[in-house]
Amino acid sequence: MSADLTEIEQAEDELEQWLVDQAEAGVPEIVLVGFLRDYADDIEYLGYVPRMWDYSDR
């Protein structure tokens, strides 16, 4: 299943808003960057986005 451009843009907008919300709530940007890198590494390794994250496998 592929996402159309509108869905991709909406997902991007939602992620950007979530990041802004976290930063405004006081989460340091370096923490957010680390968080995103860790998830990106997991997704790259697995080749897909898990529908549930099993933290014992991380």
Backbone as JSON, one array per atom type, in Angstrom:
{
  "sequence": "MSADLTEIEQAEDELEQWLVDQAEAGVPEIVLVGFLRDYADDIEYLGYVPRMWDYSDR",
  "N": [[0.84, -1.18, 0.0], [0.69, 2.09, -0.96], [1.25, 5.48, -0.04], [-0.5, 8.43, -0.91], [0.47, 11.68, -2.19], [-0.83, 13.68, -0.68], [-1.4, 12.37, 1.73], [1.2, 11.87, 2.62], [2.18, 14.48, 2.94], [0.44, 15.33, 4.95], [1.17, 13.6, 7.04], [3.79, 14.47, 7.42], [3.32, 17.13, 8.23], [1.96, 16.62, 10.64], [3.96, 15.32, 12.12], [5.85, 17.38, 12.26], [4.38, 19.24, 13.79], [4.1, 17.79, 16.16], [6.76, 17.65, 16.97], [7.28, 20.38, 17.42], [5.44, 20.83, 19.49], [6.59, 19.2, 21.48], [9.09, 20.44, 21.85], [8.24, 22.97, 22.71], [7.18, 22.17, 25.11], [9.37, 21.8, 26.58], [11.18, 19.76, 26.04], [14.45, 19.03, 25.22], [15.97, 19.89, 22.1], [18.09, 18.28, 21.23], [17.5, 15.86, 22.42], [15.16, 15.17, 21.07], [16.19, 14.87, 18.48], [17.9, 12.69, 18.87], [16.01, 10.77, 19.57], [14.51, 10.57, 17.17], [16.53, 9.65, 15.44], [17.16, 7.15, 16.59], [14.75, 5.74, 16.19], [14.64, 5.88, 13.39], [16.9, 4.38, 12.75], [16.09, 1.86, 13.72], [13.88, 1.36, 12.04], [15.13, 1.37, 9.55], [16.82, -0.85, 9.85], [14.96, -2.94, 10.26], [13.39, -2.68, 7.99], [10.83, -1.88, 7.77], [8.03, -0.18, 9.36], [7.28, -1.07, 12.51], [4.15, -2.18, 13.77], [3.71, -2.39, 16.37], [5.9, -1.64, 19.0], [8.37, -3.58, 20.29], [10.03, -3.38, 23.04], [11.88, -5.02, 24.22], [13.36, -6.05, 22.18], [14.96, -4.05, 21.28]],
  "CA": [[0.0, 0.0, 0.0], [1.48, 3.32, -1.01], [0.54, 6.69, 0.39], [-0.47, 9.49, -1.92], [1.2, 12.89, -1.79], [-1.58, 14.37, 0.36], [-1.18, 11.64, 2.99], [2.59, 12.09, 3.01], [2.27, 15.85, 3.44], [-0.28, 15.38, 6.23], [2.01, 12.93, 8.03], [4.9, 15.37, 7.67], [2.79, 18.24, 9.03], [1.66, 16.13, 11.98], [5.23, 15.09, 12.79], [6.41, 18.69, 12.57], [3.62, 19.82, 14.91], [4.44, 17.03, 17.36], [8.1, 18.09, 17.38], [7.12, 21.73, 17.98], [4.78, 20.67, 20.8], [7.55, 18.66, 22.44], [10.08, 21.48, 22.14], [7.58, 23.99, 23.54], [6.95, 21.59, 26.43], [10.64, 21.78, 27.28], [12.06, 18.66, 25.65], [15.57, 19.6, 24.46], [16.03, 19.49, 20.7], [19.04, 17.18, 21.07], [16.78, 14.65, 22.8], [14.26, 14.86, 19.96], [17.01, 14.38, 17.38], [18.32, 11.33, 19.23], [14.82, 9.94, 19.5], [14.22, 10.32, 15.76], [17.61, 8.82, 14.88], [16.99, 5.78, 17.08], [13.63, 5.11, 15.48], [15.02, 5.74, 11.99], [17.81, 3.23, 12.69], [15.28, 0.64, 13.89], [13.08, 1.17, 10.83], [16.05, 1.0, 8.47], [17.27, -2.22, 10.12], [13.85, -3.86, 10.06], [12.86, -2.53, 6.65], [9.42, -1.47, 7.86], [7.64, 0.42, 10.63], [6.49, -2.03, 13.28], [2.85, -1.67, 14.24], [3.91, -2.36, 17.83], [7.33, -1.64, 19.31], [8.73, -4.5, 21.36], [11.24, -2.76, 23.58], [12.87, -6.04, 24.59], [14.16, -6.32, 20.99], [15.73, -2.86, 20.92]],
  "C": [[0.89, 1.24, 0.0], [0.61, 4.51, -0.62], [0.58, 7.71, -0.74], [0.19, 10.73, -1.33], [0.49, 13.63, -0.66], [-1.38, 13.69, 1.71], [0.23, 11.85, 3.52], [2.75, 13.48, 3.6], [1.57, 15.99, 4.78], [0.55, 14.73, 7.33], [3.2, 13.81, 8.41], [4.46, 16.54, 8.55], [2.53, 17.82, 10.47], [2.94, 15.87, 12.78], [5.88, 16.42, 13.18], [5.7, 19.33, 13.76], [3.95, 19.11, 16.21], [5.81, 17.46, 17.88], [8.04, 19.48, 18.01], [6.49, 21.64, 19.37], [5.75, 20.17, 21.85], [8.59, 19.71, 22.84], [9.48, 22.57, 23.02], [7.31, 23.49, 24.95], [8.26, 21.43, 27.22], [11.56, 20.62, 26.96], [13.2, 19.25, 24.82], [15.61, 19.04, 23.03], [16.97, 18.31, 20.5], [18.41, 15.84, 21.46], [15.85, 14.22, 21.67], [15.04, 14.3, 18.77], [17.46, 12.95, 17.65], [17.19, 10.34, 19.12], [14.5, 9.58, 18.05], [15.27, 9.44, 15.11], [17.47, 7.36, 15.31], [15.87, 5.06, 16.35], [13.96, 4.91, 14.01], [15.96, 4.54, 11.82], [17.04, 1.91, 12.8], [14.5, 0.34, 12.61], [13.96, 0.75, 9.66], [16.5, -0.45, 8.64], [16.18, -3.23, 9.81], [13.31, -3.84, 8.63], [11.39, -2.16, 6.62], [9.18, -0.82, 9.21], [6.79, -0.6, 11.38], [5.18, -1.39, 13.74], [2.8, -1.67, 15.76], [5.41, -2.42, 18.05], [7.56, -2.55, 20.49], [10.07, -4.05, 21.91], [12.27, -3.77, 24.05], [13.79, -6.37, 23.42], [15.09, -5.18, 20.63], [17.08, -2.88, 21.49]]
}
